[in-house]
Amino acid sequence: MAILIATGLIFFVWTQTANTMLSDEWDISYNILIESGGDANLLNALWAPHNEHRIFLPKLITYLNSSMSLAPQRLMTLSILLLLFSYFFCFRNLFGSSFEENEFADKFFAILVPFFFFSLAQKPNFFIGINICWSLQCVGVILTIVGLVTSSNWKVILGFLVNYLSLAGWIALLPIVFLYTLIDWIKFKDSKKLRRFVYLNFITGLLSALYFFKLQTPPKAPIGAEAVLKILAHLIQLIGSPFQPMGRDFAFIMGVLFLVISAIFIVKKRLKFNSLPFQFIFYTLTIGILISFGRFSFWSLGERVAERYALVANLGWLGLLAATYINFKTKKTVVYIVASLLVIDTVVTTAKRIPHELAVQKTQESGRKCLADFLKDSQKNNYDPKCTAYIYPPSDEHLRAVANALYKKGHLSWMLEKK
């Protein structure tokens, strides 16, 4: 099922998506290919912050991919393949060892789990090349959490580094690594557990200090009662974002349901702290609070949460579904109700998003042709600034300047090609 869905998405990428960069991709490519002044300053350009993030790996992949034909499609394909890897790795560790062997578990999760990694509710993560940072973060989170639960330090460090070099979401892993290793040590009173606690937290602490060194973040609005309300509202909406295509109110209700069911499982001690389902839920709550805190001053209470966040919310839903199965595996009706909601959501999401995405890609392809004509000087006099609005919404003039600079250095030859 997962391979079939991933193949369908890759087919869509190579046959329907516009061969152009979008939004932040233009500025990021300009910074690392032109503004850095060449290979001598490349490392500084890759490490330089992008808002509150240091997206070293996505920038490096963009740099290595810059001269290749059909560059955006290569990034989108890699992003989907990373999610496919996440699915298989997660399925093997979460469902391959956590449950008793039975036919119901195998079929049930084999059919449903791909929803969490390939739902079109998070379509920007498939169809915008630079959003490979979210797929990398997903890989990093799963590696880190699986490494903690299976006592594999190299998986923890590798997963943390992948996340650390992709997005600021690695900060949400700090309390997970700290609490897991601390509780593990206290529980077993073992010198090996103590060494693991010191070793892993020393490394993550050192990396944290390096990350924040000379990092300037935008000032935040003061935290008052209204701000707390906004953060809570956006946390709930972010958790419910996988269900956003079925309506904002429905997504909000599902976010509340997630919090209520998780609280019941925790209070009634039906979720073990050292289990993978609990850690996935814990991560989604932690990253949700972090994102909501970072963005509350930019959002209104009624604004829709960005679609790209659905991926981190899906990890929490994956954990909750696994926990539901563990607690109700003798009562299949309960699990089927949860599964039905996910299936209905997938059908509605696909039905809504595919036609819309086809229309968006058609508009972006028109913008690509318009910009390509400008770069080739064939239509400079009758260039319409509105035609590139879907490629770079902030400023057409800035886009032309950036594109022209990249083109003169030979970095946009692929964009002038017909797919």
N, C-alpha and C positions, 0 to 999 in steps of 0.2 A: 504493500500500500504506500509506504513512504517513498520507495523508489519510483513508483508510478506518478505520485504527486510531484516529486522533484523533477522528474523527466518532463512532465507537462509544463511546469513553470519555466524550465530551461528552454523548451520549445517556444514558449510564448516570448521569452526574452530575445531569442535569435530571429524570430519571424515578425514580431510586432513592435518592439521598443525602438525608439528613435536613437540614432547613433550620435548622441551628443551628451555632454556633461550638463549637470543641472545644479542650480543654486550654489551652495557652498563649494561644490567641486571646482568651480572656476577660480575662486580666490585661493583655495588650497593648492591647486595646480600652479597658479601664478607664483605663489609664495615659495614653493619648493623648486620650481624649474627656472624662474626668472629672478625674483627678488633676492633669493639666497646668494646670487652671484656665482653659481657654479658648484662643482663638487666639493671645493675646499670648505664651504660653509654649509654643506648639505646636512651634516649631523645636527647643527644648531637649528636649521630650518625644520627638520623632522621633530626635534624635541620641543620646539616653540609651542606655547599654549594656543589652543583654539577655544576661545571663551574660557570656561573653567576646566577644559579637557586638555590632555596631551595625547593626541591621536597618532602616536609614532608609527605603529604598524599600518594603519590605513594610508598614511602619507607615504610610507615606504613602498607599499604595494602600488599606489598611484604613480609614484616616481618610476618604478620598474616597468610599469605598464604604459607609460606616457607615449612611447614611440610606436606602440603596436597598433595594427589595424583593428578596428572595431573595439577600441579600448573599453568603453562603458559596458558593453555586453560581457567582456571577460570578467570584469569586476562583479557584475550581477550574478554570473554563473558561479564564480568562486563563492560568493555569499550563500547561494542556495546549497552548494556542495558542503560548505561548513555546517549549515543547519542539518543536512542529511547525516553528516558525521556525528553531530550532537545527538540526533535522534537515536542512532544505532548504539552509541556509547552509553547514552542514558537508559535506553531500553534494556540493554544487557545488564547494567549495574542495578537499575531500580527494579526492574520486573523479572530479570533472569535469576536473581538470588533472593529477593525479598519475599517471594510467595511460594507456596507449595505448588508442585507441578500439577496442573490440571488443565483440561481442555478449555474451560471457560476463561481462565486468566489469559492464556495465550491468545485466543481469538479476540477477546474483548479489548485488550490493550494493543494488539497489533493493528486493529482497525482504528482505534480512537487516538492513540498517542500522536500520530502524524498531525492531527489537528493543532496540537500545541506548537509545533515547529513551522507549519506551513499554512496557517490560516491567513486568508487574504485581508483580515482585519489589520494586519501589519504590512500591507502591500509596499510601502516605501522601502522596507528592508529588502525587497526583491528587485525593485525597479529603479532604484537610485544607487549608483555605484559606490559612492562614499559611505552609504549606510552599511557597508560591509563591517563597519565598526561594531554594529549591534550583533551581527552574527559572530564576530570574534569574541565579543563580551559573553555571549551565550556559551560558546565553547569553553571560555575561561572559567565561568561560574560552575559549569557542570564538572569540569576537571577538578576544580578546587574542592567542591563539596564531596564528590566521590572519593577524592584523595583523603579527606578528613575521616569519612566513615569507614574506609577500607584500610586506614593507617598507612597510606602511601605518601610519604613526604614529597617525593619528586612530582607527583601529580598535583599536590597542593601548590608547590612553588611554581611549576610550569603554568598551571591554570591561573594563579594569581598574576604572574608576569604577562600572560596573554591579555588578561583583563586590564591590568595596569597600563599597558602600552596601547590600549584601544579606546577607552573612555574613562571618565571619572567614576564610573559605577563600581570600580574596585574598592572604593571607600566603604561600600556596603558589606564587603567581605571581611573587613577588619574586625568588627564585633563577632562575626561568625567564627573566624579562626581563633580569636582570643577566648571566647566563651567555650567553644567546643573543646579546645586543648586544656583549658583550665578545669572544666568540669570532669573531663576524662582523667586528669591527674588526681583531682580530689577524690574521685570515685574509687580508683584502683590503688592509690598511694604507691605508685611504682616509679622507680628512678628513671626508667625509659620514658614514661609519660611526662615526667618533669623535664627531661632533656628535650623532648619534642615540643613541649610548651615554650621553653626558653628559645629554642632554635628557630621555630617558625615565627614566633612573635618578634624576635630580634630582627629577622630578615624583613618581615612586613613593616616593622617600625622604621627600619633604615630606609627602605624604599619610599615610605611615606614622607620622611624628612627630605629626601632628594626631590620628590615630586613637588612639594610645596615651596621649595627654595626658589625665591624670586618670582613666585607665581602670584599675579595680581588678579583678583576676582572682583566682579562688579559689586558695588555696595548693595546691601539688602535693606528692604524696608524694615522699620522697627517691628518687633514681634509683640502684638497685643492680642486682645480677645478676637478681633476680626481676622487677624492673620492666622491664628490657630484654627478658626472655623474654616478659612479658605484652604489651609493645608489639609485638614481632615476631609473636606469635601473633595479635593482633588486626589487625595489618596484613594478614597472610595471609587471615584470615577476612573482613576488609573487602573485599579484592580479589576474593574468591570469593563475596561476598554476592549477586550476581545469580543464583547457582545455589543459593541457600539453600533455596528451596522443595523441591529434590530431596534435601535432607538436609544437616545441618551438616557431617558428615564429607566428603560429596561437595564441598561448597563449599570446605572447607579444602584438599582435594586440588587443586581447580581453581585456588585461590590460589597454591599451590606451583607448579603447572604454569605459571601466568602468569609467576612470577618466574624459573623455569628457562629458559623459551623466550625471554623478554626478555633474560636474561643471555647466552644463546647468540648471539642476533642482535647484541648489542652487542659481545661479545668477538670474534666473527668479522667485525665491521665490516660487517654486512649492514643496519644501520640508520644513516642519516646523522643527525647531530645537528640539522641545520637542516631536517629533514623533519617534516611534520605527524604521521605515525605515532609518531615518537620523542617529540615534544613531548607528545602525548596520554598516552603511557606514563609519561613523566617526571612529568607533572602528577599522575596517579593515584598514583604512588609517593610524591610529595611531600605531597599532601593526605592520603594514607593514613597516613603517618608522623605528620603534624601532628594528625590526629584521634585516632590511637591514643595519642599522647603526652598529649593533652589529657584522654583518657577512661580511661586504664589504671587509675587509682586507683579508678574507679567500677565497673569490670567485673570479673567473675571470668573465669578462663580458659575456662570452658565456656559462658559466656553468649553468646546470639545477638547479632550486630551489628545495630544499628538498620536497619530496612528503607530508610529515607530515604537512607542512604549508598550504596545500589546505583547511584544515578545517576552519582556521581563515579567509581565502579569501572567502570561501563559505558563511560565515555570511554576508559579505559585498554584495555579489551577491544576497543573499536572500533579503536584504534591498533594493537593486536597483530594483529587480523584483517587490517587493511590491510597490515601488515608481512609477514604470512604469505603474503598474496596476491602481494606484490611478489617475495618470495623463491621462491615455488613456483607461479608462474602457468603454468609449463609442465607442472607436475605437479598436475592438478586434483584428484586423489584426496585429497591432503593437505588442500586447502582444503575439500573436501566433507566430510571427517571433522570438521573444526572447525565447519563450518556445521551439520552434523547434530546436534552437541551443543547448539548454540544453539536449533535448531528443537525438539528434544526438550524442552529446558529451558522454552521458551516454552509448549509444549503442556501440560506438567506444571504449570507455574506458573498458567496460566489455569484449568485444571481444578480446581486446589486453591483458588485465591483468589476466584473469582467467587462460588461458593456461600457461602464464609465471609464475604465482604464483604457479601453480601445480608443475612445474619443479623446482622452488625454494624450495618448501616444501619437494620435494623428495630428493633434495641435502642435506637439513638441517636434514632430518630424517637419512640419511646415516652418517652425522656428529655426530648425537646423538648416533647412534649405535657404532660408532668408539670410541667416548669418554666413553661410558658406558663400552665397552670392556676394555679400558685402566684402568678405575676405578676398575674393577673386576679382574685386573691383567691377564686376559686370553690372551691378545695380546700385552703385553708391548714390546716384542722384535721386532715385525714387525708393529709397529704403524706408520701410515702415517700422518705426520703433515698437509698435504694438505686437508685431509678429513674434518677438522674442520674449514676450511676457511670461510664457510658461517655461522658459529656459532659465531666466534669471530675473525674477520679479522685482528685486529692489531698484535697479537702475539700468536702463538700456545703454546709456552713455558709458557707464563703468564697464558693462559687459563688452562693448565694442573695443574699448581700450585694452582690456585684459586679453580678449580673444586675438586682437591684432598683434599684441606683444608675443603671445604664445605661437601664433602662426608664423611670424617672422623668424622665430628661432627653430622652426621646423617641427613643432610639437602637435600640430593639428591637421597634419596631412590626412590622417585616417577619417577626420570629420567631413572631408570634402568627397569621400568615397560614397558610392551608392551601396547600400547593404544588399 
